[in-house]
Amino acid sequence: MSKRSNWKFSFIADELYLTRSQNKRQKFILTTKSRNSTILPFHVGSSIGIHNGILYTTVNVEKSMVGHKFGEFAFTKRPFRYGKK
């Protein structure tokens, strides 16, 4: 169940409305800083660069990702490891 009201559609940024056919034809990776946009079915099969605060992480969208947010697939923190002395 979504936290967003049912009468509103899922939030998606304007730059992410580029369809899959246009993305394949132009051979480029779509980039976005909108981590709170919802992945919709027409994004499946495309490559999208998601900003994590420092750089863009390239994510290939699969069918199982539909309904999730883009930010869930671009981690913002690195795992901490103690250095060897």
C-alpha positions in Angstrom: 0.0 0.0 0.0 1.3 3.4 -0.9 1.6 6.3 1.5 0.4 8.6 -1.3 -3.3 9.2 -1.7 -5.1 6.9 -4.1 -6.6 9.8 -6.1 -3.2 11.1 -6.9 -1.0 9.2 -9.4 2.5 8.0 -8.4 5.0 10.8 -8.4 7.4 10.9 -11.4 9.7 13.7 -12.4 9.2 15.3 -15.8 12.5 14.2 -17.3 11.6 10.6 -16.7 8.7 10.6 -19.2 11.0 9.6 -22.0 9.6 6.4 -23.3 11.6 3.2 -23.8 11.5 3.3 -27.6 13.0 6.9 -27.5 15.7 5.7 -25.1 16.8 2.8 -27.3 16.8 4.8 -30.5 19.0 7.6 -29.1 21.4 5.2 -27.2 22.0 7.3 -24.1 21.5 6.9 -20.4 18.7 9.0 -18.9 19.9 10.8 -15.8 17.9 12.1 -12.9 18.3 13.6 -9.4 14.8 12.7 -8.5 15.2 9.7 -6.2 11.6 9.8 -5.0 10.1 9.1 -8.4 8.3 5.8 -8.8 9.4 3.2 -11.4 6.6 2.7 -13.9 6.2 -0.2 -16.4 7.4 1.8 -19.4 10.9 2.2 -17.7 11.5 -1.6 -17.8 14.5 -2.4 -20.0 16.0 1.1 -19.9 19.2 2.3 -18.2 18.8 5.2 -15.8 21.5 7.2 -14.0 20.4 8.0 -10.5 22.2 10.7 -8.5 23.5 9.5 -5.1 24.8 12.9 -3.9 28.3 12.6 -5.5 27.9 10.8 -8.9 25.4 9.1 -11.0 24.9 5.3 -10.5 23.7 3.5 -13.6 20.8 1.1 -12.9 19.2 -1.2 -15.5 15.5 -1.3 -14.7 14.0 -4.8 -14.4 10.4 -6.0 -14.2 10.7 -6.7 -10.4 11.5 -3.0 -9.7 8.2 -1.6 -10.9 6.4 0.2 -8.0 9.6 0.9 -6.1 11.4 4.3 -5.9 14.6 5.1 -7.8 16.4 6.0 -4.6 16.2 2.4 -3.4 18.7 1.3 -6.0 21.3 4.0 -5.7 23.0 3.8 -2.3 24.1 7.0 -0.7 26.5 5.7 1.9 29.6 3.5 1.5 30.0 0.5 3.8 32.5 1.2 6.6 35.6 -1.0 6.8 38.5 -0.6 9.2 41.8 -0.1 7.5 44.6 -2.5 7.8 47.7 -1.3 9.8 
